[in-house]
Amino acid sequence: MAGSTLGTIFKITTWGESHGKGIGVVVDGCPAGLPLEEKDIQCFLDRRKPGQSKFTTKRNEGDQVEILSGVFEGKTTGTPISMVVWNTDQRSKDYGNIMEVYRPGHADYTFDEKYGFRDYRGGGRSSGRETIGRVAAGAIAACFLKSLGITVTAYTRSVGPYEVKAENFDLNQRDKNRLYMPDTETCLLAEQYLEEMMGRKDSAGGVVECIIDGVPAGIGSPVFDKYDASLAKAVMSIGAVKGFEIGDGFSASRALGSENNDGFHIGADGRTTKVTNHAGGVLGGISDGSSVVFRAAFKPTPSIAQPQKTVTRQGEETQIEIKGRHDPIVVPRAVVVVEAMAALTTVDLLLANLSARMDRIVSFYGKETE
Ligand SMILES: Cc1cc2nc3c(=O)[nH]c(=O)nc-3n(C[C@H](O)[C@H](O)[C@H](O)COP(=O)(O)O)c2cc1C
């Protein structure tokens, strides 16, 4: 199975299935000398972990990470960093009823069509558990960015019809509620809505917003490796993501040019700066020095306990009611996954940018030939 690797210089390969022995990632291309300990990674994984609230699956995994290689005496060595999380709460019998039946909204049917064979236990490779590898790698990328003064912050922007209100926005509230919403008032309404959906054996979707602060102007390329295109690919590769917007996104299509263009001026630091940020920090695929702002739309969790129409592998029509442990909403656990994908993309493009200009290469290697 190809397609498990992302990145050009800072390259990650995730591996493992939901109910296999373990799940993990290999990070290749991380420079030597980055201070790194397991706890730097664990704190990211703890935000993705199931079983933290009534809105996340009861699956009781410890999700403890082990670094197997690439770190010595608390620093990266420049060699591949391999990380594993052992799967400890595998109840494969929970999934026996989906062995022969395709779950609506899942990859079961398409996986069988493609490979003719599938690890049906908890979705196998298509499981949300695959994101453990992404988050572990993303934690390293976040440490890298922190050393450059760049921060990546994601939060739940909306749950179903309930959207964070600008006047209530308080990032300090994000980690104080289990929906990762920076607006306590809206969060309470969203919680009631989710309770109602759970009562109806249904699920809900939502939007994650992400802000990358401190990115210098000049990151990303003008054609295929645009910063926004690279972010879109990384973020849309997360299960259940159905939409991506940068800056004003879809609402820019309803604006006039005079409203949507961000004028320039010279900032207090003497640099060219934008007056507004409708562009979301990227112009022509290249960062413009403003905050990079994007959103990802998540569909409702596909596993629901209501009876649904489906078919068996043998082509007979039937009904399915999905048993097992499933989140009524994917969004709160996906917030850190979005952060991870944003951090990985940004690090890869920052490293690629080092070879962009001859004057900088000459000054780095220090030998001018004339
Ligand atoms: C962090 C995370 C957790 C998820 N947990 C569940 C879950 O508990 N139940 C479920 O049905 N889908 C869950 N999903 C979504 C499915 O994996 C996804 O919808 C499915 O593989 C089909 O892929 P698609 O929605 O991208 O088409 C989760 C996704 C993520 C990113």
The ligand as an SDF file (V2000), in Angstrom:
LIG
                    3D

 31 33  0  0  0  0  0  0  0  0999 V2000
   -9.3870   11.4810   15.3730 C   0  0  0  0  0  0  0  0  0  0  0  0
  -10.4680   10.7660   14.6070 C   0  0  0  0  0  0  0  0  0  0  0  0
  -11.3290    9.9110   15.2780 C   0  0  0  0  0  0  0  0  0  0  0  0
  -12.3580    9.2480   14.5930 C   0  0  0  0  0  0  0  0  0  0  0  0
  -13.1960    8.4320   15.3040 N   0  0  0  0  0  0  0  0  0  0  0  0
  -14.2280    7.8430   14.6660 C   0  0  0  0  0  0  0  0  0  0  0  0
  -15.1460    7.0350   15.3900 C   0  0  0  0  0  0  0  0  0  0  0  0
  -15.0400    6.8480   16.6180 O   0  0  0  0  0  0  0  0  0  0  0  0
  -16.1590    6.4670   14.7010 N   0  0  0  0  0  0  0  0  0  0  0  0
  -16.3350    6.6480   13.3490 C   0  0  0  0  0  0  0  0  0  0  0  0
  -17.2770    6.1400   12.7800 O   0  0  0  0  0  0  0  0  0  0  0  0
  -15.4890    7.4280   12.6430 N   0  0  0  0  0  0  0  0  0  0  0  0
  -14.4440    8.0230   13.2540 C   0  0  0  0  0  0  0  0  0  0  0  0
  -13.5830    8.8100   12.5320 N   0  0  0  0  0  0  0  0  0  0  0  0
  -13.8730    9.0850   11.1030 C   0  0  0  0  0  0  0  0  0  0  0  0
  -13.5930    7.9250   10.1650 C   0  0  0  0  0  0  0  0  0  0  0  0
  -12.2990    7.4270   10.3630 O   0  0  0  0  0  0  0  0  0  0  0  0
  -13.7810    8.3580    8.6930 C   0  0  0  0  0  0  0  0  0  0  0  0
  -14.9510    9.1070    8.5570 O   0  0  0  0  0  0  0  0  0  0  0  0
  -13.8480    7.1390    7.7820 C   0  0  0  0  0  0  0  0  0  0  0  0
  -12.6040    6.4810    7.7650 O   0  0  0  0  0  0  0  0  0  0  0  0
  -14.2480    7.4770    6.3380 C   0  0  0  0  0  0  0  0  0  0  0  0
  -13.3550    8.3930    5.7540 O   0  0  0  0  0  0  0  0  0  0  0  0
  -13.8800    9.7670    5.1130 P   0  0  0  0  0  0  0  0  0  0  0  0
  -14.8600   10.3290    6.1000 O   0  0  0  0  0  0  0  0  0  0  0  0
  -12.6660   10.6300    5.0160 O   0  0  0  0  0  0  0  0  0  0  0  0
  -14.5260    9.4480    3.8040 O   0  0  0  0  0  0  0  0  0  0  0  0
  -12.5230    9.4500   13.1780 C   0  0  0  0  0  0  0  0  0  0  0  0
  -11.6400   10.3070   12.5040 C   0  0  0  0  0  0  0  0  0  0  0  0
  -10.6240   10.9690   13.2000 C   0  0  0  0  0  0  0  0  0  0  0  0
   -9.7240   11.9030   12.4550 C   0  0  0  0  0  0  0  0  0  0  0  0
  1  2  1  0
  2  3  1  0
  2 30  2  0
  3  4  2  0
  4  5  1  0
  4 28  1  0
  5  6  2  0
  6  7  1  0
  6 13  1  0
  7  8  2  0
  7  9  1  0
  9 10  1  0
 10 11  2  0
 10 12  1  0
 12 13  2  0
 13 14  1  0
 14 15  1  0
 14 28  1  0
 15 16  1  0
 16 17  1  0
 16 18  1  0
 18 19  1  0
 18 20  1  0
 20 21  1  0
 20 22  1  0
 22 23  1  0
 23 24  1  0
 24 25  2  0
 24 26  1  0
 24 27  1  0
 28 29  2  0
 29 30  1  0
 30 31  1  0
M  END
$$$$
